[in-house]
Amino acid sequence: MSKYLKIIIVVGGCLLVGYLSSLVTIESINTWYPTLKKPFFNPPNAIFAPVWSVLYILMGIAGGLIWDKFEIDKELVKKGMFFFVAQLLLNAFWSYLFFGLHNILLALIEIILLGLIIYETYLIFRKIDKMASLLLIPYLLWVSFATVLAFSIYILNF
């Protein structure tokens, strides 16, 4: 299978996870979320979908690049893809905790774990393909910002 097909498959998987996560988010974004107190640096709602779309695409390209290196280092690629899938599932689970269950504290704890798993994924990817690891940096930065935002929302609504 070509590198480009692998990238397309992984990007498609990431976008699918993003879409499924948005199904949990949509109702709460119009009902529950507006009732929360938010910090002054909370971005407008319209920013989130485009940012996440770009991040899922970058993440998918990174995952596809790593998958393409499977024959070079099977064990390290397996480890990298395990963490990649783990962070993708945690990413989706955060939406369920925050927007589905309206549990800000659990979502905050979970996003801290998500950030750590993304960082570990970055470290493993860096050993396999530098470009793939660099593609995860915007995602890591956004999740770090989202962690500060979630913490602020928790404190303001405690």
N, C-alpha and C positions, 0 to 999 in steps of 0.2 A: 504494500500500500504506500502511496506517495506521501511525502511530508505534508503537502498541501491538503490532501484528503484528511489526514489525521488532524490537522489544525481545524479544518471545517467541521469535523465531527465533534471535537472538543468545544469549539466555540458554540456550536449548536446546542450541546449539552448544557453549557453554562447559561446560555440565553434561555433555555427551557426552564432551568432552575429559577432564574430570575423572574420569568413569567409566572411560574407557579407560586413563587413567593409573593408576587404582586396581587394574586387573587386573595390572599389573606389580608393584604394591606388596604386594598381599595375601599372597602366599607368603612374601616376605622379611620381612614385619612379624612373622611367627610363627617364622621360622627364623633368618635371618641377623641382623636388626636387634637382637634381644635379646642377642646375643653381644657387641655393641659397648659400649665404655665411653662413658657419656654424662655431660654436665655436670649439675650440681644443678638447673639451670633447665629441663631437658628436660621438656616437658609429657607428661602421660599419653597413651598411644596413642589413647584414646577421644576426645580433644579434636580431633584432626586432621580427621576426616571432617566433623563439623559446621562447623568453621571454614572448611574449603575449600568446602563447599557454599554457605555464605553468601557467600564471596568470589567464587565463580563466578557467583552470581546478581547481585551488585553489578557485577561486571565486565561481565556480559551486558547489564544495564540501561544501563551507560555506553556500551557499543558500539552498542546500539540507538538511544540518543539521538543519537550522532554520525552514524550511518547516516541518521537522519531529517533531518539538516542537509545532505544531499548536494546538493540543488538550490540551496542558498544559497552554498556554496563548494566546488565539486567537487574542486579540486586539494588543498585542505587536508584535506578529508574523506578523500580517497583516501590521502593520506600518513598520516593518523591511523589509518585502518583497516589500512594496511600494517603499521604498528608494533603495532597491536592484535593482528593475526593472528600476527605474529612473536613477541610475548611469550607468546601462548597456546601456540604450538608449542614454544617454549623451556621453558615451564612443564611441558608433557608430557614433553619430552626429559629434564628433570631427574630425573623419577621413574625413567626407564629407566636413566640413568647411575648413580643412587644405589642404587635398589632392584633393578634388573634386572642391571646389571653389577657392582654392589658396588664401584664406583670412586668413593670419597669425594673424591679430589683433583679428578678431572674434573668431578664434580658441584659441587664448591665453585667451580671456575673458571666453570662454566656458570651457576651461580646469581648470581654477581657480574654477568655479562653480562645475565642476566634482569632483575636489579634496575635496571640502566642502561636497558634497553629499556622497562621499565615506567615509569621516570621520564620518558623521552622521550615515551612515549605520553601520560602525564599532561600534559606541557607542551603538546603539540599539541592534546589534548582541551580544555585550558583556553582556548585561542584560539577554539575552536568553541562550546563549551557548558560553562559553569562547573560546573553540577551533575554533568555526566558526569565531569569531572576530579576533583571531590570524591569521587565514588563509587570512584575508584581508590586513594584514600589508605589505606584499611584494607588493601588488597592490598599496596601498597608497604610499609607498616609490617610486615605479616606476613612478606613475603619478606625484608625487612631482618633481622627476628628469625631467620628460617630460615637466613639467611646466617651470622649469628653462631653459631647452633646447629651448622650444618654445619662451620664452621671449628673450633669446639670439639671436635666429634666427630673431625675429622681429626687435631687435635693430640693428643687423648687416645688415639687408636688408631694413631698413626704408628709 
